[in-house]
Amino acid sequence: MDGDGKVDRGAARRAELAAFLRTQRARLRPADVGLPEDPLPGRRRTPGLRREEVAQLSGVGVTWYTWLEQGRNIAASEQVLDALARALRLDPDHRRHLRFLAGLVTPTDGAPVDDELPRLQRLVDAYGPNPASIYDAVLDYVVWNAAYARVRIDPARLPAARRNLLWMMFTDAENRARMVRWEPAARAVLSQFRAAAGQHPGDPRFITTVEQLSEASPDFRQWWAQYPVRMFRPATIAIDHPEAGRLELEMFQVRPVERPDLLVVLQLPRHPEDRRRIQSLW
């Protein structure tokens, strides 16, 4: 704790990182990492690898690595962390934990989801007859259920290169006509995207999306220039559906633990009558 009795979170994280490194070093023997065993068994006082051996394997200085294990306030780059992960033979889960403890976010954004599509599709299908959809980091549609296609719009009819929530919100005339209060909903989506873009500076997918939408939508161009940033807040939207009539849908957002770069959006009927009207579409 600091002088005011508050927990020093930075110091706590560094202490946890130090403990993690020590335990991972202790679980390895020299033979596990291609080093020769000690000529005199039993003479090794350190369980597992020595600090200098980890430093040698990872290509970092012994003093620097020692400071890291002591919880000193030093920074580690991505390259150094990757080298330490290789030296300590860390599996993917332990690698992610190492990066988290070092204050770096594991880069899962943009990782292929092709192998996960059947599982994700089953997830949104199970939410039927209520609308559900999943998006990636730039809000491209990943999967959606039949209820989403009937109640909102069918993303399959959008051009493949523009099968994206922002493109749908800002350029799809049918969606805009159905939404009772389109502007606050569109601003909310843009504000979330603006916050995400700030976490991915220089990412070409974000840059391209912004450039193309700025050309296609005057509203997007104007609001983007205002630099709106707002995380998701619980909200209810109203839809004037051509067949079911007025629908009120309560919005929920969740993220899979194993894929935090994916966004699951669930739309729950606000009232029993909304539920009956949605079911009438089947």
C-alpha positions as CSV (number, residue, x, y, z in Angstrom):
1,M,0.0,0.0,0.0
2,D,1.0,3.6,-0.5
3,G,1.1,6.3,2.1
4,D,-2.6,6.8,1.9
5,G,-3.3,3.2,2.6
6,K,-4.3,2.4,-1.0
7,V,-3.2,-0.7,-2.8
8,D,-0.4,0.0,-5.3
9,R,-1.7,-2.0,-8.2
10,G,1.4,-1.7,-10.2
11,A,3.5,-3.1,-7.4
12,A,1.0,-5.9,-6.9
13,R,1.1,-6.8,-10.6
14,R,4.9,-6.8,-10.6
15,A,5.0,-9.0,-7.6
16,E,2.6,-11.4,-9.3
17,L,4.8,-11.4,-12.4
18,A,7.8,-12.2,-10.3
19,A,6.1,-15.1,-8.6
20,F,4.9,-16.4,-12.0
21,L,8.4,-16.3,-13.5
22,R,10.0,-18.0,-10.5
23,T,7.4,-20.9,-10.5
24,Q,7.8,-21.4,-14.3
25,R,11.6,-21.5,-14.0
26,A,11.4,-23.9,-11.1
27,R,9.4,-26.5,-13.0
28,L,12.0,-27.0,-15.7
29,R,15.2,-29.1,-15.7
30,P,18.2,-28.3,-17.9
31,A,17.4,-31.3,-20.1
32,D,13.9,-29.9,-20.8
33,V,15.4,-26.9,-22.6
34,G,18.3,-28.6,-24.3
35,L,21.0,-27.7,-21.7
36,P,23.4,-30.4,-20.3
37,E,22.6,-31.8,-16.9
38,D,24.9,-30.9,-14.0
39,P,28.0,-33.3,-13.9
40,L,27.4,-33.8,-10.2
41,P,23.8,-34.6,-9.5
42,G,22.5,-33.2,-6.2
43,R,24.8,-30.2,-6.3
44,R,22.2,-27.8,-7.9
45,R,20.8,-25.7,-5.1
46,T,18.2,-24.0,-7.3
47,P,15.1,-26.1,-8.1
48,G,14.7,-26.1,-11.9
49,L,16.6,-23.6,-14.1
50,R,19.0,-21.0,-12.7
51,R,18.3,-17.3,-13.5
52,E,21.4,-17.1,-15.7
53,E,20.2,-20.1,-17.7
54,V,16.8,-18.4,-18.4
55,A,18.7,-15.2,-19.3
56,Q,21.0,-17.2,-21.7
57,L,18.1,-19.0,-23.4
58,S,16.1,-15.9,-23.9
59,G,18.9,-13.6,-24.8
60,V,18.4,-11.0,-22.1
61,G,20.8,-9.8,-19.4
62,V,21.1,-11.7,-16.2
63,T,20.8,-8.5,-14.1
64,W,17.7,-7.4,-16.0
65,Y,16.0,-10.8,-15.6
66,T,16.9,-10.8,-11.9
67,W,15.2,-7.4,-11.4
68,L,12.1,-8.8,-13.2
69,E,12.0,-11.7,-10.8
70,Q,12.5,-9.2,-7.9
71,G,9.4,-7.3,-8.9
72,R,11.3,-4.1,-9.8
73,N,9.6,-1.4,-11.9
74,I,11.1,-2.2,-15.3
75,A,9.3,-2.5,-18.6
76,A,9.4,-5.6,-20.9
77,S,8.8,-5.3,-24.6
78,E,6.7,-7.8,-26.6
79,Q,9.9,-9.3,-28.1
80,V,11.4,-9.9,-24.7
81,L,8.3,-11.5,-23.4
82,D,8.0,-13.7,-26.4
83,A,11.6,-14.8,-25.9
84,L,11.0,-15.5,-22.2
85,A,7.9,-17.5,-23.1
86,R,9.9,-19.6,-25.5
87,A,12.7,-20.1,-23.0
88,L,10.3,-21.2,-20.3
89,R,8.3,-23.4,-22.7
90,L,5.0,-21.7,-21.9
91,D,1.8,-23.0,-23.5
92,P,-0.6,-20.5,-25.0
93,D,-2.6,-19.9,-21.8
94,H,0.6,-19.2,-19.8
95,R,1.9,-16.9,-22.6
96,R,-1.3,-14.9,-22.4
97,H,-1.0,-14.7,-18.6
98,L,2.6,-13.6,-18.9
99,R,1.6,-10.8,-21.3
100,F,-1.2,-9.7,-19.0
101,L,1.0,-9.6,-16.0
102,A,3.5,-7.5,-17.9
103,G,0.8,-5.0,-18.8
104,L,0.5,-6.1,-22.5
105,V,-2.8,-7.1,-24.1
106,T,-2.7,-10.5,-25.9
107,P,-3.2,-9.8,-29.6
108,T,-6.3,-12.0,-30.4
109,D,-8.0,-9.4,-32.6
110,G,-8.1,-10.5,-36.2
111,A,-7.3,-14.1,-35.4
112,P,-9.1,-16.4,-37.9
113,V,-12.5,-17.6,-36.7
114,D,-13.2,-20.1,-39.5
115,D,-12.8,-23.1,-37.3
116,E,-15.1,-21.6,-34.7
117,L,-17.9,-20.6,-37.0
118,P,-20.0,-23.8,-36.4
119,R,-19.8,-23.4,-32.6
120,L,-20.6,-19.7,-32.8
121,Q,-23.5,-20.3,-35.1
122,R,-25.0,-22.8,-32.6
123,L,-24.7,-20.2,-29.9
124,V,-26.8,-17.6,-31.7
125,D,-29.2,-20.2,-33.0
126,A,-29.9,-21.3,-29.5
127,Y,-31.0,-17.8,-28.6
128,G,-33.8,-17.9,-31.1
129,P,-36.5,-16.9,-31.6
130,N,-34.8,-13.7,-30.3
131,P,-32.3,-11.8,-32.5
132,A,-28.6,-12.5,-31.8
133,S,-25.5,-11.7,-33.8
134,I,-21.7,-11.8,-33.3
135,Y,-19.2,-9.3,-34.6
136,D,-15.4,-9.1,-34.8
137,A,-13.2,-6.2,-33.7
138,V,-14.2,-3.9,-36.6
139,L,-17.8,-4.9,-36.3
140,D,-17.9,-7.1,-39.3
141,Y,-20.7,-9.7,-39.0
142,V,-19.3,-13.1,-38.0
143,V,-22.6,-15.1,-37.5
144,W,-26.3,-14.2,-36.9
145,N,-29.5,-16.2,-36.4
146,A,-32.7,-16.4,-38.4
147,A,-34.5,-14.1,-35.9
148,Y,-31.9,-11.4,-36.5
149,A,-32.4,-11.7,-40.3
150,R,-36.2,-11.5,-39.9
151,V,-36.5,-8.8,-37.2
152,R,-33.6,-6.5,-38.2
153,I,-32.1,-7.1,-41.6
154,D,-30.5,-10.1,-43.3
155,P,-26.7,-9.5,-43.5
156,A,-26.5,-12.1,-46.3
157,R,-28.0,-9.5,-48.6
158,L,-25.3,-7.0,-47.9
159,P,-22.2,-6.9,-50.2
160,A,-19.6,-9.2,-48.6
161,A,-17.0,-6.4,-48.3
162,R,-19.6,-4.3,-46.4
163,R,-21.2,-6.9,-44.2
164,N,-20.5,-4.8,-41.2
165,L,-22.7,-3.3,-38.5
166,L,-21.5,0.3,-39.2
167,W,-22.2,0.0,-42.9
168,M,-25.7,-1.4,-42.0
169,M,-26.5,1.4,-39.6
170,F,-25.2,4.3,-41.7
171,T,-26.0,3.2,-45.3
172,D,-28.9,0.7,-45.2
173,A,-32.1,2.6,-45.9
174,E,-34.4,-0.2,-44.9
175,N,-32.8,-0.5,-41.4
176,R,-32.9,3.3,-41.0
177,A,-36.6,3.5,-41.9
178,R,-37.4,0.7,-39.4
179,M,-35.6,2.3,-36.4
180,V,-37.8,4.6,-34.4
181,R,-34.8,6.5,-33.0
182,W,-32.1,5.9,-35.5
183,E,-29.7,8.7,-34.6
184,P,-28.9,7.9,-30.9
185,A,-28.5,4.2,-31.9
186,A,-26.2,5.0,-34.7
187,R,-24.2,7.5,-32.5
188,A,-23.8,4.8,-29.9
189,V,-22.4,2.2,-32.3
190,L,-20.0,4.8,-33.8
191,S,-18.8,5.8,-30.3
192,Q,-18.0,2.2,-29.4
193,F,-16.2,1.8,-32.7
194,R,-14.3,5.0,-32.0
195,A,-13.1,3.7,-28.7
196,A,-12.0,0.4,-30.3
197,A,-10.1,2.2,-33.0
198,G,-8.2,4.1,-30.4
199,Q,-7.0,0.7,-29.0
200,H,-5.8,-0.3,-32.5
201,P,-3.8,2.7,-33.8
202,G,-2.6,2.1,-37.3
203,D,-4.7,-1.0,-37.9
204,P,-5.4,-1.0,-41.6
205,R,-8.9,-2.6,-41.2
206,F,-10.0,0.3,-39.0
207,I,-8.4,2.9,-41.2
208,T,-10.1,1.5,-44.4
209,T,-13.5,1.2,-42.7
210,V,-13.3,4.9,-41.5
211,E,-12.1,6.2,-44.9
212,Q,-14.8,4.4,-46.9
213,L,-17.6,5.2,-44.5
214,S,-16.6,8.8,-44.3
215,E,-17.1,9.0,-48.1
216,A,-20.3,7.0,-48.1
217,S,-22.1,8.7,-45.1
218,P,-22.1,12.4,-44.3
219,D,-23.5,11.6,-40.8
220,F,-20.6,9.2,-40.1
221,R,-18.1,11.7,-41.4
222,Q,-19.5,14.5,-39.3
223,W,-19.8,12.5,-36.1
224,W,-16.5,10.8,-36.5
225,A,-14.7,14.2,-36.6
226,Q,-16.3,15.0,-33.2
227,Y,-14.3,12.1,-31.6
228,P,-17.1,10.5,-29.7
229,V,-16.0,7.8,-27.2
230,R,-18.6,5.9,-25.2
231,M,-18.6,2.3,-24.0
232,F,-21.8,0.2,-24.2
233,R,-24.6,1.2,-21.9
234,P,-27.9,-0.8,-21.4
235,A,-30.4,0.5,-23.9
236,T,-33.7,-0.3,-25.5
237,I,-34.4,0.2,-29.2
238,A,-37.7,0.4,-31.0
239,I,-38.4,-1.2,-34.4
240,D,-41.3,-0.6,-36.7
241,H,-41.4,-4.0,-38.4
242,P,-43.5,-4.1,-41.6
243,E,-45.1,-7.4,-40.5
244,A,-44.9,-7.6,-36.7
245,G,-45.5,-3.9,-36.0
246,R,-43.8,-1.9,-33.2
247,L,-41.1,-4.0,-31.3
248,E,-39.1,-2.9,-28.3
249,L,-35.8,-4.8,-27.9
250,E,-33.5,-4.6,-24.9
251,M,-29.8,-4.7,-25.9
252,F,-27.2,-6.9,-24.2
253,Q,-23.5,-7.2,-25.1
254,V,-21.2,-10.0,-24.0
255,R,-17.8,-11.3,-25.0
256,P,-16.6,-15.0,-25.0
257,V,-13.8,-15.5,-22.5
258,E,-11.8,-17.4,-25.1
259,R,-12.3,-14.8,-27.8
260,P,-12.6,-11.3,-26.1
261,D,-12.2,-9.7,-29.6
262,L,-15.6,-11.0,-30.6
263,L,-18.8,-9.2,-29.5
264,V,-22.0,-11.0,-28.9
265,V,-25.1,-8.8,-29.2
266,L,-28.4,-10.2,-27.8
267,Q,-31.7,-8.4,-28.4
268,L,-34.4,-9.4,-25.9
269,P,-38.1,-8.5,-26.3
270,R,-38.9,-5.9,-23.7
271,H,-42.5,-6.9,-23.1
272,P,-44.6,-10.1,-23.5
273,E,-46.3,-8.5,-26.5
274,D,-43.0,-7.9,-28.2
275,R,-42.2,-11.6,-27.7
276,R,-45.5,-12.7,-29.2
277,R,-45.1,-10.4,-32.2
278,I,-41.6,-11.8,-32.9
279,Q,-42.9,-15.3,-32.7
280,S,-45.7,-14.4,-35.2
281,L,-43.0,-14.1,-37.8
282,W,-42.4,-17.8,-37.8
